[in-house]
Amino acid sequence: MDYAKRQRVFHIKAGCTAQGAPGISAEAASLPVYRTEAIGSSVVVALAELENLQQAHELIRAGLRLSIIRGMTRIGTRTLRQWWKDVHGVKPSNGKLPETVLSFIKDRDSAARLSAFAALHQRIFASDLTTTSLMTTWREYQRICGPLDINAAYFAARDVRVKIVMLVQCQVCNAAFIYDAGSKHTDHCPFCETRVVVAD
């Protein structure tokens, strides 16, 4: 049962208070309401925390760097490192993170793949970037287009969101693509190779 369904079931159960039950006074009936609301809040928080832990574990399986997972989930480094070793059988990499998505764009093919991912993420989730949006888009992209490094996918979505790079629409083929004038692989559409003409 998914989180939304669990939440609905919980609210239905929480709504079944003693109020209106036969043979119970109004004052007695009002007491469980507050208790139910308090328990309800605790359960909702617990479910949210459980979902956060589950998302972190899925991101580790996908190979996302731990410093990124830590920033998205607020789970401690020691816990994440142990999970990584349990899942992958080796210690996680301690190397420096790339600064931008441009580090992953080495040729026309990588420019096209990351542009397609960024466009899909923006279409589904607009400017939101969460563990859920990242995993959902990454899985859907791989189902349609094939394998993609989730770290590259994260930087593509992040950099478009914070406007480190632009996601523009080609005037010829209408595809959305990552544009940055400073790179030879991103100063033109990777799908039809039309160059972006910037007005003076």
Secondary structure, 3 states (H helix, E strand, C coil): CCHHHHHHHHHHHHHCCCCCCCCCCHHHHHHHHHHHHHHHHHHHHHHHHHHHHHHHHHHHHHCCCHHHHHHHHCCCHHHHHHHHHHHHCCCCCCCCCCCCHHHHCCCHHHHHHHHHHHHHHHHHHCCCCCHHHHHHHHHHHHHHHCCCCHHHHHHHHHHHHCCCCEEEECCCCCCEEEECCCCCCCCECCCCCCECCCCC
